[in-house]
Amino acid sequence: MIKEFRLKDYGPIAEAQGQALGNINLILGENSTGKTFLLKALYSAIRSHEEAGKGNDNRDFSEVLNDKLYWTFQVDKLGDIVTKGEGRRLSTSISLNDNSSLVFDFGKDTTKKVTLNHNNLTQRDSNSVFLPPKEVLSLMNVIDKSANHDKVFGFDATYADLVAALRLPTQKGRNHDAFVSSRKQLEDMFFGKVEFDQSRNEWVYKKGNTKFSIMAAAEGVKKIAILDTLLGNRYLNKDSIVFIDEPESALHPTAIVKLLDIVAVLAQAGIQFFLATHSYYVIKKLALIANQKQMPIPTFMANSDGIWSQSCLLNDGLPENEIINESIRLFEGEFEGSFR
């Protein structure tokens, strides 16, 4: 898994560093601080490494990385990703837990060619995936046409990659015990199952013996079904890395808590997670998981200058941030009002 990283002058991120990363890593920040940028920066690098030289793809790592950055951030030229300001130069350094590493940088004038300073990352046979807040199952054909056929900006590379992963058929045979139990819990959460119906050529929501169009399923159901599908078709395995932007999106608080319990089980099985959130429920539940399971959860926050730092481990208590502070203010307001 990713052991450490350093990003500099990466869009809204002036600098971000992470060390001794855990199987679950939490990213907190107000709007426009760069939470999604941070997830996409790490995903673009690690997924490019996984794709390079695979199957019939003859591109080398540098070519894959160029394309991944271009279609993930959807800019006229790669230099547009660099933080604005004279003399700025985007740099990225990522190390895996086997001490292999990747370093690259580029400036504002860069069009589509990234300079690799160092790359001895070891072969990864596992897959990384980025799960966005927006629902994907009912949009798969639209995303595929836009990204892979029309080649126009709209749905970025994280969506196109996810669609390709979801198209893989469910595999039969024995799966990892943690994945089997997680799939059962996921499906129990929405009292049914989402699957691809070959005869209809579409995703359907199956409840008992009745099938419904995926368009009729709730957004939360479809979101949970994505993770269920990726476990079922073996796209994810015990060495995968999963980036989730706003895991709370479209989910009831009870479902958020259950989903994070499943994330904890998968993390203990070996999957590494990076979660970016605005939710008090997510932070509070992860703090409970960190303490109950003795699982260090590194937490990252940005200051007003765009500098991200590893603020704490959730084992040590809830971090000082506005999500927590606002929850306290609301509680205090209710408490004070009850005595008037």
N, C-alpha and C positions, 0 to 999 in steps of 0.2 A: 504494500500500500504506500501512499505518499507519506513520507516521513517529515519533510520540511519543504518550505517554498519561500521565495522572495520575489515580489513584484514591485516594479518601480515605474512611475510615470505611465500608468496603464489607465487611460481614460480618466475617470474621476478619482482613481486611486493614486495618490502621490507616492505612497509606499505601503506595502503590506508584507508582514513576515509571520511565518508559522514554524514552530519547532516542536519536536516530540509529539506529533499529531496522533490523535486517537482513532479508534474505530468509529466514533461519532464525534463530529466537530460542528460547533454552532457558530453562526455568523449573524450578528445583530447590527442594526443601523437604521437611521431614519431614511426617508425617501431621498434618492439622488446621492447617497453616500457611496454607492458602488457595490452593494451586496451581490446583485446579479452579475455585475462585471467580474467580480472575484470568482464566483462559481464558473462562469463561462471561460475565464482565463485559464483556470486549472483544467477544466474539461477539455478545452481545445487542444492543450498541449498533450495531455495523457491519451486522449482518444486518437489524435494524429499518430502517436507512437504505436498504438494498437492496430491501426488500419494499415500502416506502411508495409508494403510488400506482401499483403495478405491476398490470397486467392489469385484472381487475374489482374489485380492492380499492380502495375509495374512502376508506379511512382515511388521515389525515395521519400524519406521522412520529410525533408525540407519542402518538397513539392506538396505533400499532403498537408503539412502545417500551413503553408501559404494559403491553400484553398480553404482549409478549415477556419482560419482566422477571417478570411475575406467573407465567407458565407455565414459565419457566426455573428460577426459584428456589422456586416452589410454596410460597408463604407465604399466611397469611390476609390480610395487607395488605402493601403494598410497604415500609412503614416497618419491618417486621420484618427486612428485609435490612440495615438500618442497624446499625453496630457498637453494642453495648450501652454505655450510659453517658450521663450527664447532658449535654445540649447537643450531642450528636453529630449530624452531618448528612452524609449520603452525598453525595459529589460525584464527577463523572466528567468528564474532559476528554480528547478524542481528536483528533489532527491527522493528516491524510493528507499524502502527500509533495508534493501540489500546494498545501500551506499552507491548505487549507480545514479547518474544525474544528467540533467539537461540544462544548458544555458544558451539563451539567444537574446539578441537585441536588434532594434532598428530605430531609425529616426523619422522625422516628420515628412521627409521627401520620399520615403520608401513607397513604391507602388505595389508590387506583388512578390517581392523577393526578400525573405527573412535571412539574416546572417546568423548561422549557427556557430557559436563560440566553442561549444563542447557538447558532446552527446555520446554517452556510453550506457544509456538505459538498457537494461536487460530485457530480453523478449518477454512480452506479456501475452499469454494465451487467453486471458480473461477480458471481459468487456466492461467499459464504463458507460454510464447512461446519465442523461440530464432530464429530469422530470420537471416541466414548467408548470406554472399555476394554471395556465389555460388547458382546458379539456382537449384531448387529441383524437380519441377513437372515432367520433362522428365526423371529424374533419380530415381523416386520413387521405382520402382521394384528392381533396382540395390541396392539401399540403404536398402530396406527391407530385401533382401536376405543376404546382407553382415552383417547387424547388428543383425537381428533377427533369421536368420536360420543358416548361416555359423558361426556366432559369431566370426568374425575376425575384427581386427582393420582396419580402413579405414575411414568410415563415423562415426563420433562420436555420442554420445547420443542425442545431440541437433538436429541432422538430423533425427535420428530414431523417436524421439518424434514428430517432425514436420510432418513426413510422417503419423504417426498414427493420428494426428490431422486433416490432410487434407483428410483422408479417410472417415471421418464422413460425412454423407449425408447432403445436404442443407435442412434446415428446413423451412416449410411453416408457415404462420401466421405472426402476427405483430411483427416487430423487433423494437428495440430502434430507435427513430427518427434520432439521430445522426449517427447511424450505417446505416440506410437506405440511408440518404443523402451522406454518405461517400462512400457507395458501388456504388451509381450512379456516383459520381465523379471519382472513380477509374475506372469504366468501360468506362466512357466517355474519359478517358485519352488514352485508346488504341482502341477506336472505335469498341469495340466488347465485347465479354465475353468468359471467359475460364471456361469450365465445364467438369465434368467426364461423358463420354459416356459409358453407361452400355453395349450397344450392341457391341461396339468396345473393351471394357475393357481398355480404355485409356483416357487420357486427350486430349481435343480438343480445338482449338481456333475457336469460332463461330463469324462470321461477317455477319450480316444479316441472310439469310437462308443457308449460305454456311459454311461448317465445314472444318477446316484444321487440320492436325496433329500438336500436340503441338511442335513437332520437328521443324516445319516451322515457329513458332512464335519467335519473337525477345526476347532476354534475358530480356530486360526491361519489356516487356509485361508479361512474366511469373512471374517476381518478383512482380509486382503490383497485379497480379491475386492471388497470395498466400494470401495477406492480405484480398482481396475481399472474397476469399473462407472461411477464418477463421471467418469473420464477418457473412457470409451467413449461415454457418452451426452451428452458435452460440457457437463455441469453445471459442471465445472471448466474454466476457461480460463487463459490466461497471466497474468491479473490477479486471480485468485482468492486468497482468504485461507483457509488451512486450520489449524484448531486441533485438535491431537491430544493427548488425555489418555492417558498411559501407552502410547506406541507399542510398548513391549516386551511388553505384555499378551498372553498365550497364544502367544508366538512363541519358537522356539528361538533361542539366541544367533546362530547362522549366519543365520537368517532376519532377525533384527533388523539385522544388519550390511548385508545385501542391501537391506532396505527403506530404510535410511538412505542408501545409495548412490542409490537411486531418488529419494528426497526431495531429495538434492543436485542431481540432474539437473533435477528439476521446479523447484527454487528458482532455478537458473541460467536457466531458461526464463521466469521471472517470477513464479511462485506464491510467496506469502509464507507461511511456516510458523511457528506457535507450538507448541512441544513441551513438555509437562510430564512429568517422568520421575522414577523411583526407581532407574533402572538404571545401573550402572557401564558396561555395554556401550554404552549409548546415549551417555553422556558421552564415553567414550574414542573411539568411532567419530566423533562429531561434531568432536572435537578434531583428529583426523586429517584429516577433510574440510576443516576450517577452514584447516589448514596446507597441505595438498596443493593445494587449489583457491584459496588466497589469498582465502577468503571469511570476512569478519568475522562471528562468531556471538555477539551479545550474550547474556550469561548473567545471570539474575536469581535472587537468593536472599533469604530473609526472616530477620530476627533474631527473638529471643524476644519482642519487643514487637509483632510483626506488621508491621514496617516492611520493605518490599521495596526492594531497591536493585539497580542494575546493577553487579554485582560485578566483571566482567571481560569480555574477549573471549576466546573459546576459542583463538584464535591465540596467546595469551600463555601457554598451558599449562593444565593441569587446575586447576579452582577448588578452594579450600579448603572442603570440606564433608564431612559425615559419610558420604556414599555412598563417596567416595574414601577417606576415613580408615579406614572399616571394611574396605575391600578391602586396604588396606596392612596393617592389623592382622592380618587372616587370613593374608596372605602371610608376615608376620614370624613369626606363630605356627607356620606350617608350616616355615619356614626354621630357626627355633630348634629345633623338635622333631627335625629331621633330624640334628642334631649331638649329641643326647643318647645 
